Amino acid sequence: MCVNSKKVIMMKEHTNCRKEMEEDLMKVFREVSASYECRCNDEAFRRVVEHPAPRFYIDARRAHQYISPLTRGDRSAIDKLSPLKRKMYEDLFETVLRLWQNSAYCGKSLSFVLQFAVLQPAPRFYIGHTRMCQIWQKRSKRKSV
């Protein structure tokens, strides 16, 4: 497979992750905003981004770039990231370590385990309040058209 083909596949996977994340965010938003505790969208947005997510919304190959150095104790790559992305990779690394403890994954390569780790529930949606607002606005416009 040539380099350009790999880039196209990675972009498709990234786009699929993004769409899936947006759908899951809107599902959680509807649940949270229907709650009697939320009085406005802004409050709901804050709750949604901190809500547990059904999975880590990242491609296993991209995750490998950051998780592999962590297995060797090298944090230099993730230390350059934004706090939310750094936290996502730290949480994903903990998930990988937890899976490696499981007999089904013990001794398996990082690439193999990451394929399953990214599908595990994540502690939160790793996006900020502003990005959540943008997604909601984009989705709202799509429905009104």
Long-range contacts (C-beta under 8 A, 24 or more apart in sequence): 10-59, 10-61, 10-62, 13-59, 13-61, 14-59, 14-62, 17-57, 17-58, 17-59, 18-57, 20-55, 20-57, 21-53, 21-57, 21-125, 21-127, 22-135, 22-139, 24-53, 24-54, 24-125, 25-125, 25-127, 25-132, 25-135, 26-135, 26-136, 26-139, 28-125, 29-132, 29-136, 41-136, 45-129, 45-132, 45-133, 45-136, 46-129, 48-125, 48-132, 49-124, 49-125, 49-127, 49-128, 49-129, 49-131, 49-132, 50-124, 50-125, 51-124, 51-125, 52-121, 52-122, 52-123, 52-124, 53-121, 53-122, 53-123, 53-124, 53-125, 53-126, 54-121, 54-122, 55-118, 55-119, 55-120, 55-121, 55-122, 56-88, 56-91, 56-92, 56-95, 56-117, 56-118, 56-119, 56-120, 56-122, 56-126, 57-122, 57-125, 57-126, 58-88, 58-92, 58-118, 59-118, 60-111, 60-114, 60-115, 60-117, 60-118, 63-89, 63-92, 63-114, 63-117, 63-118, 64-110, 64-111, 64-114, 67-92, 67-93, 67-96, 67-110, 67-114, 68-110, 71-110, 84-126, 84-127, 84-128, 85-126, 87-126, 88-122, 88-126, 91-122, 91-123, 92-117, 92-118, 92-122, 95-120
